[in-house]
C-alpha cells in the first residue's frame, strides 16, 4: 500500500494485513487463534528476539469478532521464497542462521509460560486434540494426495498416525519461541535491488515448544531431497554453533536425534493444514510437495524409530 503525501518521518509504503477473504481460511484463523497470535507476537515478543522481521507500525486484534489489523514494514524489493521450487544451500544457511537468532534469546526461558496465547503441543489435552485432528483429516487427505505418495510413504503416515500421541508425549528438552511454519513461502530474500538478506514473515503460528521442530520442518521440504541428504548434517551443526552466541550449549548427538524425531512435524502440518484452507491448484501443489518431501525425510532418517 502506497501512502499518499506521507509526512517525511513516515514510510512511503506499508503492507496492510487483514483477515482472509476466504471464509474457510478466515474461520480457521479465528478458531485456531492465528490472528490473535500474530498480533500479540508483534506487540509482545518481536522485540525480544534477534532475527529480522518486518517492523510493526500498528497491530490490533478484536477479541469479540476475531478480526485483526497489522500495518507492517514493506520489505520490497525482497522476493518471496518458493516452497515448491525449493532453495539452494546458500539460502538454507541463511535460514538456519536466522532460526538460531529466533531460538537463542529465549532458550529455556520459563517466563514464556506467562504467554498463554502461545501455541503448545504438550500435555494430555494437546496430544488428544492433535490426535483428534489427525483422525478427522487423514482420510480426506489421503483421498486427494495418495496419488502423489509412494506406498512406503502411505504406510509410514498410517503407522505414525497410530503413534502420534507417543510422539507428542515423548518430547524432551528445553523449549523456546518457535515460528511454527518456518518455510520458504514465509521468507523474503534480498535481491540485487536491495533488502535484508532474509526477513521472516507470517507469524500466525508462534509457539512455545521444541526448537528442532522449526529446523527439521524447514530442511524437510525447503531443500530438494538430494540436497537435503547431502547437506542436512552440516546445517544441523551450523545451527548448534550459531546457538553458542546466546550461551546455549547442546551436544551434536542431542541436536541430531531431536532433528530426526521432529521430521514428523511437517507430515502433521501437511495433513492438517491441507484440510483447513481453501482448495486451489496452488494449494494442492504445495501440500503435495510438502507431504512427499516430509514423508521422504522421515523415511530417510528412520524417524519412526526415534518415537
C-alpha positions, 0 to 999 in steps of 0.5 A, spaced: 500 500 500 502 506 497 501 512 502 499 518 499 503 525 501 506 521 507 509 526 512 517 525 511 518 521 518 513 516 515 514 510 510 512 511 503 509 504 503 506 499 508 503 492 507 496 492 510 494 485 513 487 483 514 483 477 515 482 472 509 477 473 504 476 466 504 471 464 509 474 457 510 481 460 511 478 466 515 474 461 520 480 457 521 484 463 523 479 465 528 478 458 531 485 456 531 487 463 534 492 465 528 490 472 528 490 473 535 497 470 535 500 474 530 498 480 533 500 479 540 507 476 537 508 483 534 506 487 540 509 482 545 515 478 543 518 481 536 522 485 540 525 480 544 528 476 539 534 477 534 532 475 527 529 480 522 522 481 521 518 486 518 517 492 523 510 493 526 507 500 525 500 498 528 497 491 530 490 490 533 486 484 534 478 484 536 477 479 541 469 479 540 469 478 532 476 475 531 478 480 526 485 483 526 489 489 523 497 489 522 500 495 518 507 492 517 514 494 514 514 493 506 520 489 505 520 490 497 524 489 493 525 482 497 522 476 493 518 471 496 521 464 497 518 458 493 516 452 497 515 448 491 521 450 487 525 449 493 532 453 495 539 452 494 544 451 500 546 458 500 539 460 502 538 454 507 544 457 511 541 463 511 535 460 514 538 456 519 542 462 521 536 466 522 532 460 526 538 460 531 537 468 532 529 466 533 531 460 538 537 463 542 534 469 546 529 465 549 532 458 550 529 455 556 526 461 558 520 459 563 517 466 563 514 464 556 509 460 560 506 467 562 504 467 554 498 463 554 496 465 547 502 461 545 501 455 541 503 448 545 503 441 543 504 438 550 500 435 555 494 430 555 489 435 552 494 437 546 496 430 544 488 428 544 486 434 540 492 433 535 490 426 535 483 428 534 485 432 528 489 427 525 483 422 525 478 427 522 483 429 516 487 423 514 482 420 510 480 426 506 487 427 505 489 421 503 483 421 498 486 427 494 494 426 495 495 418 495 496 419 488 502 423 489 505 418 495 509 412 494 506 406 498 512 406 503 510 413 504 502 411 505 504 406 510 509 410 514 503 416 515 498 410 517 503 407 522 505 414 525 498 416 525 497 410 530 503 413 534 502 420 534 500 421 541 507 417 543 510 422 539 507 428 542 508 425 549 515 423 548 518 430 547 524 432 551 528 438 552 528 445 553 523 449 549 523 456 546 519 461 541 518 457 535 515 460 528 511 454 527 511 454 519 518 456 518 518 455 510 520 458 504 513 461 502 514 465 509 521 468 507 523 474 503 530 474 500 534 480 498 535 481 491 540 485 487 535 491 488 536 491 495 533 488 502 535 484 508 538 478 506 532 474 509 526 477 513 521 472 516 514 473 515 507 470 517 507 469 524 500 466 525 503 460 528 508 462 534 509 457 539 512 455 545 515 448 544 521 444 541 526 448 537 528 442 532 521 442 530 522 449 526 529 446 523 527 439 521 520 442 518 524 447 514 530 442 511 524 437 510 521 440 504 525 447 503 531 443 500 530 438 494 531 431 497 538 430 494 540 436 497 537 435 503 541 428 504 547 431 502 547 437 506 542 436 512 548 434 517 552 440 516 546 445 517 544 441 523 551 443 526 551 450 523 545 451 527 548 448 534 554 453 533 550 459 531 546 457 538 553 458 542 552 466 541 546 466 546 550 461 551 546 455 549 550 449 549 547 442 546 551 436 544 551 434 536 548 427 538 542 431 542 541 436 536 541 430 531 536 425 534 531 431 536 532 433 528 530 426 526 524 425 531 521 432 529 521 430 521 514 428 523 512 435 524 511 437 517 507 430 515 502 433 521 502 440 518 501 437 511 495 433 513 492 438 517 493 444 514 491 441 507 484 440 510 483 447 513 484 452 507 481 453 501 482 448 495 486 451 489 491 448 484 496 452 488 494 449 494 494 442 492 501 443 489 504 445 495 501 440 500 503 435 495 510 437 495 510 438 502 507 431 504 512 427 499 518 431 501 516 430 509 514 423 508 521 422 504 525 425 510 522 421 515 523 415 511 530 417 510 532 418 517 528 412 520 524 417 524 519 412 526 524 409 530 526 415 534 518 415 537 
